[in-house]
């Protein structure tokens, strides 16, 4: 796609999109710093009637914790929504395992969010095992979940990322725990809910009452953000403000609908 075609495609995407799903790190901010004039960009999108949904795979934090961070950065608005792979997992459990007892390997914050969502959590004799991004993981928790998996209980993971972005060395994320448990149990999760899979996409579309083609995912990672859009038949914009450069954007097999320097580049099409 040449520059003119890309521009035309961006204009078309902006025109047809009612809901923008925004990846956060690398798309809206980098660590604690907003990318360019993000505050005005987000305001302009809202004024143009676009709904903004911050969409993350990180299940160690709750939606409320992300809202707090976005408010601290000065970009939270009450009309926005935060949607995490943890929320997608809770909604999936309620739909497919109603009333079942869940053993959750996760942070206390996530346990609270699951309880608030009406999920019955249990430490012993649970029906379903869930693996989230547990930054308080212990050997005992691994042993318990491994036992459930070996015994054939349903096994659900919140998301597949191998590592979590960080300033220095990237720490292990759920994808690494999945490999560990595969090594010990011989099994992979029955379902993974977050990007790039469909569980999260279907639930966001359903909750907002919009068709897939009216949703656009904006993100900086082709193999999670853009693959997520393609798996769910959403429009997509790959931004070059995070971990993907122009050269990688050319080569990636996960083709985005259009490429932009950053989310800020979309405002000219409003
Ligand atoms: Mg990102």
Boltz pocket constraint, residues with backbone or C-beta under 6 A from the ligand:
constraints:
  - pocket:
      binder: B
      contacts: [[A, 23], [A, 24], [A, 25], [A, 26], [A, 27], [A, 219], [A, 220], [A, 221], [A, 242]]
      max_distance: 6.0
